[in-house]
């Protein structure tokens, strides 16, 4: 915690090693980020009157390998990106958490009542309450604090704005009340638990882990309570390719569409159940094929196709990591495309059958193939049914790619990103 004037001096207009690690070396970008933090600090002082502050940053994440594998205890390859949520926070000495996010009214969480309230499902307050409840249950101290938050992880972008927010809150409580002793992985597990139990949304653990840990990582969720997180030693910058995430829009919040999304883990698990298992990680493809005539009568064919996708993408993560560690980037790109085709044909999370006339992801993938076939890679990104696609674009095609996709999906739809080394952290300036 430091005085606002001291923090502004240390930020030094973005000319600070911490800022360069989070946001790159472009002086214009660094100045913009410095101004962003300064504005948020001034907003905090104006709102809450405290000038002794702590700064935090929590990245979004990009899923690179393993589409819809985590919820069935599979493997993923993911990276933290340079789009983030930032916070200015301070202890307030009460039993109330007060949070003001840019563009939204303040909400408060009363720490004297940490019970689940289903009427508050799908609210930020419910997420914060759940994180506090689980941290307290795990033996950590909690307390009242004030925070102003400003987000640059677009909602619905597939970059996991909600997971970034969750582990940001966990990091704030960890630093303000627990001297930072909680691990990044435990922070992720707590965020997921809150989303499942207090927010009312079933989700895997990949998003929170990637946002909390940072860097380029592979995660094995075979034991979901103790996921194995391994850093992958590979320098994407040296390849000359840009990682482009394109916001293609689409997606619906109506009950029918939500049911479509929820059917993915449910159908996968239904196949596993027919083999006496809880999740697909506990069975093999050979076992599925052997019992397929009986299973399809119980689960239907789509569930089997999704199980086939899981088995393929789960192994593909291992092969992608090996390719990167062996500096075989071309093989890696080939597997990115294979993963995308598998998601389209077998996992079937590219468009929502309830709104089948809206195929924003399908169209974006077609345009990507038109430009990048033979020289790059493209696939659905994240949950699917709208949202975003991911592409690895060689520099000589970057302008054409961005121009074409933004011609269809609008100016600013393409985000040119890099993998940042830090996860959800307090800024030690």
N, C-alpha and C positions, 0 to 999 in steps of 0.2 A: 504494500500500500504506500502510495506516495502522493504528495501535493500536486494539484493540477499543473501549476507552473513548472515544477520539476519534471513532470512527465512530458510536457510540451517541449521543454528544452532538450530532453533526451531523444525524443522522436526526431527533432532536428530536421523537419521538413521531409522526412522519409529517408534521410541520409543516415541510416542506422542498420547495422548488420542483421538485427532481428527482422526488420522490415524486408530486407533483401532476401532473407531465407523464406519468408512467407509469400512475397509478392514479386520476386524477380529483380532484375537490375535496371529496368527501364525507368529513367529518372522521372518521366511524366507520370507513370503509374505510381511510383513511390510518393510523389508529391500529392497525388490524388488521394492515396491511402492515408497519408499524414493528415490532410485536411479532413478526411472522413472521421478519424479518431478525435481530432480536435473538436469537430462539431458535436460529436456524441458526448464528449466530456463536458462541453459547455451546456448541452441539453440536460445532462445529469445534474450539474450544479444548479441550474435553473429550476429543475423539477424537485430535487430532493435536498438541496442546500448544503450538501457535504462536499468538501474539497479534497479529502484524502481518499484516493481512488485506487482501484486495481483494474488493469486492462486484460481482456481475454479475447482469444480468437479460436473459432472452431470451423474446420473446413467442410466443404461438401465432399462427396466421394464419387468416383467413377468406377463402375463395375466393368472389369476388363475380361474376365472369364468366369464361367459358371453362372448361367442364367436360370434363376429359380431352383437353385440347388441347396441353398443354406437351410431352408425350412424342412428339408428332409435329411439334415445332418450331413450334407455333402461338402465339397470343397469349392472355394472361390478364389479369384485373383482380382484384387481391387487396389485402388490408389486414392490418396487424398489429393484434392485439387486446390488451385489457388483462388477459387471463389469461396468466401467464408461468411460466417456470422460473427460479429464482434460484440463485445459487451463491456460496459463500464459498471463496476459494482463496488459496494461498500456495505459492511455490517451496520445494521440500524439499531441493535440492542433490544429488539422486540421479538415477539413470536409470530411476526407477520412478514411474509415475502411480498415485496411490491415490485412489479416488473412493467416497464413501459417500453414497448417495441415500436420502432418508427412506423408511423402510419396506422397505428392501432391504439385503442384506449388502454389505459393501465388496467391490469388485473392484479388481484391479491390472493395469497394462499395463507390460510390460518393454520399454523402448525399445531394448534391444540386439538385439531380434528383431522386425522390422516386416514379416515375410513374411505372406502370406495363409494363414489356417488355416480350411479349410472346416468343420472340426468345431466352430468357434466362430461359425458363421453365426447370425444373429438374436440376437446378444448385444450388450449395451452396450459390453463390452470390445472387441469387433471393430470397432465404429464408431469408438471412440477411437483404436485402433491404426491404422485406415485414414486418419483425419484426420491423425495424426502422420506417417504414411508419405508422404502427398501433400504436406503442408506442407514436409517435408524435401526432397522431390523438387523442389518449386517454389522452393527456396532460402531457406526460412525456418528460423530456429532453433527447436529443440524441447528440452524438458527435463522433468525430473521435477517434479511438483507434487502437492499434496494439495487435495482439494475436497470440500465437503459441498454437496449439491444438494437442493432441495425444489421439487416441481413442482405447479403449479396448472393445467396444460394437461391435461385429462383424456385418458387413453389411449383410442384408438378413437373419439374424439369428432369426428374430421374437422377438428380445429383444429391438427393436425400436431405432436403432442407429440414425435415422433422427430426431425423437422426442427428444432424448437426446441432440442432437446438437442444435436443435431449442431453447430449454429452457436453454441451456448453454449460448447461445448468449443473450437471454433475461436477464439472471442473471448477465452477465457481464455489460450490459447497465444499468440495475437496480442499481447495486452497484457503478459503476464508475461515473454515472451522476445523480442518484436519491436517494442516501443514503439508498438504499434497501427498499424503501417504497412500491413498487409494490408487491402485494401478489403472492404467488406461483400459486394459481388458475388462476389469471389474466395472469400471465406469460404463463401458458398452453394455455389459450384461444387465446392469441396473436400468439403463435407458430402455433396452428392449423389454424388460419385465414391466416397466411402467406403461409402455405403449400397449402391451398385450392386456394388462390387467386394469389400468386406470383410464386409458384412452379408448380401449375397446377395439383395437385393431390387431389381428393376428399378423405377425411379421417374423422374419428370421433375424439373424444377428449380424449379418454381413455389414449392413449400412452403418450401424453404430460402431462396430469394431474398426472399420476403415476410417471413419471420421475421428474416432478417439485416438487410435494408434498413430496414424499418419504414414507417409511414405508409400512405397509400392510393396504390397504384402500379399501373401497367400495365407488363407485361413482354412483349417480343417476342423469342421464342426462335428466330427464323429462322436465326441463327448461334448455336448453343447454347453455344459456347465464349466468345462475347462477347454475351450477351443485352443488349438495349436496355431499360433501366429508366427509366421516366418517372413523375415524381410527378404526381398528379392533384389539381388545386386545387378541392376541393369540401368544404363543411362539412356533414357528415351531421347534426350536432346541430341545425342551423337548420331542418331539414325537419320536426321534430316527430315523426319516426318512430324507433322502436327497432329495432335489429338484434338479432334473437333467434335463437340457435342452440339447437336442441332435440336432446338426446341420446336417440335412440329405441332404442338398443341393437341387438341383432342382430349379424350378421356371424359368420363361422366361420373357424377356422384350419386346418381339415382340408384335405388336398391337393386335393380336388375343388373346394372353394371358392376356394382360392388359384389354381387353374387358371382358374376363372371370371374372377377379377380380372386375371390375366396375359393373358387372351385379348383384352382391350380394346386395348392398344397393338399386340399381335401381329396382330390382324385388320385394324386400320387400316393397318398397314405392309404387310400382304399385298396390299391393294388398290393401294397406291402401287407395289409391286414389279411388278405386272402392267402398269404404265405406265412401267416402267423407272426408277422413282424409289425413294429410300430411305424417305421419309416423305411424309405427305399434304400438308405445306406446299409441296412441290415440284410439285404438280399442281393443276389446277382442277376445279371441279365439272363444267364442260362436257366436259373430257377424260374424266372418269369416266363420264358419261352416254353419251358416244359409244361407248365400249368396253364398256358394261355387259353386253351379251349374252355376250361372251367372258369377262369378268371373273367373272361370277357362277358360271360353270361351274367355275372354279378356286378361288374363295374362299368361295362360298356367299352367301346373301342377307344374313345378319346383318352380315357384314363390310362390305358395301356400305351398309347402313343406318347403321353406325357412321361410315363415311366421309362420308356425307351430314350426319350430326350435326356432325362435325368442321368441315366447310366452313361450316356455318351458324353455329356458335358462335364460330369464329375471326373471322368478319366481325362478328358481334354485339358482340364486345369493342370493336372500333373504334367502332361506333355507340353503345355504352353510354358510352364515354369522352367522345365528342362531346356526348351528351345531358347528362352531368354538367357538363362545362365550359361548356355553354350554359345551365346552371341549369334544365334541363328534366327535373325529377325524375319526372314522370308517365310520360314516354317511357321513362326508365330502368327504372321499375318494370314497365312492360309487357314490356320485353325480358328482365327477370329471369324472369318467368312463361314467356315463350317458350322461354328456355333450359331451364327445368325440364321443359316438355313435350317438348322435343327429346331431353333425356336419358332421359325415360321411354319414348318411342315408338321412338326411333332408336338411341340409344346403349345402351339396355337395361341400365343399371347400377343399377336401382332395387331389384330383388330377385334373389336367387340361385336359379337354376332347379334347383339341386341340393336346396335346401330351400324349395321353392315355397310351402309352407304358412305360412312365416314371412315376412310382407310388412309389416314394421314401418315402412319408409319410405313405402310406398304408402299405408298407413293414415294416417300423419302428414300426408302431402300432401293427402289427402282432407279431413281435419279442418281443415287450413289454408285450403283453398279454401272450405270451408263458412263460415268466419268472415271471411276477408279478400277474397273475390272482389269486385272493383269498388273496393277501397279500399287494398289492399296488394299484396304479392308473396311468392311462396314457390317453393322449388325444392330439389332434392337438393343436399347440400353435400359436396364432397370426392369420395372414391373411389366411394361408393355401396355397395350390397348390405348395408345396415345402417349404423350410425354416427349420422349427424346430418342434419337438414334445416335450411335457412336461411329466415328470414322477415323482411320489412320490415313492421313493424306500426305503424299510427297510434296515437297515445297514447290515443284514446278507445276503442280495442279491445284495448289491451295487457292489461288485467286479465282480460278474457274469454278472450283467446288463451292466456295462460299457464295460467289455471285449467283450460281444456279440455284442453290438451296434457298438463299434469301430472296431470290426472285419469286419463289413459290410461297415461302413461309414468312416472309417479311424481314425488313432490315433489323439487324441485331439478333436474329434467330440463332446464328452460329456463334458458339463460344470456343475460342482457341485457347486451350488450357495447357498447364503443365502439372506434373506430380510434385507436390510439396512434401518436404521431409517431416514437418511437424503436424501432429494431430491437434486435438483440443487442448489448448495450453493457456497458462498465464503468461503474459508478455514480460519477460525479465529484460528490461531495457538497460 
